[in-house]
Amino acid sequence: MKYLITGATGNIGSLVTTRLLHGGELPCVLARDGRKARKFYGDHVEIRVGDLAGPVDQLAMAFAGCEALFLINTGPNLAERDATCALAARTAGIQHLVKLSTLDAITGIGTGPWHARGEAAICGSGVPHTFIQTAAFMSNALSWADSIRTDGALFSSTGDGRIAFIHPGDIADVAVSVLTQKHTRNRSLVITGCQALSYREMVTAIGNAIGEPIRYETISDAEALAGALMWADRPYAEALVDIWRAVREGRLATVSTGVEQQLGRPPRSFADWIEENIGAFGGRARRS
């Protein structure tokens, strides 16, 4: 199989690409800026230049010769981008389109409707596909680092609701497994972490790891939205507040067995992730 990875300089895409490289593959990566991708990977990957927003014929040329596509799209217009990519994939003869989606596509929460429309467009294209519907990433907790270091606190509107954050490495491992193994196509795979935890429990675990108490302070949805608007556009900020509200109301505590079913091992724990990233919170980084 010849694999084409989108988002290859981002969090999950880079992990998928490096895992394929370590497995002896020579993946292709799609980038709008070929020089940036070359700086990132050197000569270890084949670089295709293209924009996931299309047009379809140019994107199909970028997909040409590849058999499997790992697709990462973000933002309020991701459904249109997914539709464009699906048409280009069909034109290029892609045999398996693996989309990084969200389990919120099932619940209709937050960014879920965006992904649900993207999934529908891919299904309608007739391209064989797998949707990896994932819980929120443990790496999202890195956004807490500044307030933990400066204020010794986490401010959140999630209350004591729980969510099963998933380790980015588990997402990448599942993606590579789905891409490289001959599993059934046209399916959805829900993956989460091994345990649903509240933000209070997670920040307490970080505090225990760095040896410093961290306060957990509840804020309102309005305050959460004002904070999100400082760095995100309004559609995404409102989607985040919707997710945080759903956590608070106990609607996102799903724990699935998808990682273990796909990989034959349990998912990594939040404690594992803290150990790997403790330096971000002012603690001492793990020795190799």
Secondary structure, 3 states (H helix, E strand, C coil): CCEEECCCCCHHHHHHHHHHHHCCCCCEEEECCHHHHHHHHCCCCEEEECCCCCCHHHHHHHHCCCCEEEECCCCCCHHHHHHHHHHHHHHHCCCEEEEEEECHHHHCCCCHHHHHHHHHHHHHHCCCEEEEEECCEHHHHHHHHHHHHHHCEEEECCCCCEECCECHHHHHHHHHHHHHCCCCCCEEEEECCCCCEEHHHHHHHHHHHHCCCCEEEECCHHHHHHHHCCCCCHHHHHHHHHHHHHHHCCCCCCCCCHHHHHHCCCCCCHHHHHHHHHHHHCCCCCCC
